[in-house]
Amino acid sequence: MLTFKQLVAELARILRAGEALVEKVVEARERKLRGMIRSFQNEPDAGKSHARWRQIEKEVFGVEYNDQACRTSTGCVYRRPSGTTSKTG
């Protein structure tokens, strides 16, 4: 059985490991996003560039933005990764 002091030390170790993991995930997502932005900026084709921009939006905001719906009176529709939608406007 662990003493209180050992338990606190173990908990501190676990928290530090979790913190390090979160930092690595943030760094990886940042690298991915920088690559996506670089690819978007270097894409000469307007259609492909727009598709890349939509990928960036989805990565940053976690939703898929429906351009067509925002140009109508129905308002904007956002598609979440789970498939559910939310409507604005």
N, C-alpha and C positions, 0 to 999 in steps of 0.2 A: 504494500500500500504506500502511496506517495504521501509525503508530508506536505503541509501547506506551502512551504517554501519551494519544494520541488514542483508542485502543481502550478504555482505562479510562474516559475521559470519555464516550464513546459508550455504554458499558455502564451507567454511572451515569445517563445521560439515559433510557435504556430502562427501568431499574429505577424511576426516579421516575415515568415515564409509567404503568407498570404499577401502581404504588402508587396513583396518582391514579384510575386506572380502577377498582381494587378499592374505593376509598372511595366512588366514585359508585354502584357496584353496591350496596354496603351501604346507602347512603342511600336508594336507590330501593326496595330490599326493605323497609326500615324504614317508608317512607311507605306502601307497599302494605299492610303488616301493620297499621299504625295505622288505615288506612281500613277494613280488614276488621274490626278490633276495634270500631271506631265503629259500623259497620253491624250487627254482631252485637248490640251493646249497645242499639241503637235499634230492633231488630226486635221488634214486639209478638207476632207469631205464633210459638208454641213450636216448631212443626215447621220453619218457615223458620229460626228461631234456631238450632236444632240442626244444620241443614244448613250454616249459616254457620260454626258452631263446628267442624264437621268439616273445612271448607275451611281454617280457621286451623290446625288440627292438622296437616293435610297440608302446609301451607306451612312451618310451624315445624319439624316432625319429618321431613318428606320421606316419610312413609308414610301409608297410609290405615288407620285403626284400625277393626276389625270388632267393633262393639258386641255383636252377637248371639252370636258365638263365645265371648266372655268371660263370658257368662251361662250357659254350659253347661260340662260337664265336659271338653270338648275343648281348652279353653285359648284364649288370645287369638291372633288371626291378624292380622298386619300385611301390607299390600300395598305393596310398594315401587313407585315409578314405572315400573320396568322390567317389572313384572308378576310378579316372583318374590314368594314369601311367606316369612315366618318365623313360627314358632309358639312361644308361651310357655305356661307353666302345665302 
